[in-house]
Amino acid sequence: MSGGGAALVHALTPVAGVLAPDGDAFLGRRLAVGDTDGDGRCDAVATSHTVNLDGAGSDGVTWLHRADALLGSGDPDRIWTWNGADDSVQSGRHAALGDLDGDDLDDVVIGAYNADRAGFSRGAAFVFLAADDDGRPAAEPVWLDEASFVVEGDDDYDYAGLSVAVADAPGDGVPA
């Protein structure tokens, strides 16, 4: 999905024990699809960069819905969010799925262009390899600082993570 094709929903509320958006959350601002669990079916990542699990600020939240959830309960299988002191990292403004490590499982990349881990608005892209998923219950969020690895901006106002993508640019079967 490109541009502003977002669904307007209202605040975070518990749904079957999982926090789900339902306010001015812009759920679906970014959608990405791929196969994160190797079952050959399409899984989807949906983001909302303007919400926070504790209701304050705009840390952003990213939800993974595997094929079974998309076809059944609708409850997310994984939730990623920020747990730092900064309340406006806006993680999930952009997200992407793609196999970064060659294991035939799509990995998740979450952009947080306002992350201030090493300076002011340097931004970051948080990479979660599918192989590193610890299988915790969906109601327990995965914090962005638990990423398999992080790509950060070098200087203040770099806004790294403002846009993220996964592609096989040289066409050799390995994403660049």
Stockholm file with secondary structure:
# STOCKHOLM 1.0

chainA/1-176         MSGGGAALVHALTPVAGVLAPDGDAFLGRRLAVGDTDGDGRCDAVATSHTVNLDGAGSDGVTWLHRADALLGSGDPDRIWTWNGADDSVQSGRHAALGDLDGDDLDDVVIGAYNADRAGFSRGAAFVFLAADDDGRPAAEPVWLDEASFVVEGDDDYDYAGLSVAVADAPGDGVPA
#=GR chainA/1-176 SS CCTTCCBCBCSEEEETTEEEECSBCCBTSSEEEECSSSSSSCEEEEEETTCCTTSSSCCCEEEEECHHHHHTTCCCSEEEECCSSCSCCCTTSEEEEECSSSSSSCEEEEEETTCCSSSSSCBEEEEECGGGCCCCCTTSCEEGGGCSEEEECSSTTCCBTSSCCCCCTTSSSSCC
#=GC SS_cons         CCTTCCBCBCSEEEETTEEEECSBCCBTSSEEEECSSSSSSCEEEEEETTCCTTSSSCCCEEEEECHHHHHTTCCCSEEEECCSSCSCCCTTSEEEEECSSSSSSCEEEEEETTCCSSSSSCBEEEEECGGGCCCCCTTSCEEGGGCSEEEECSSTTCCBTSSCCCCCTTSSSSCC
//
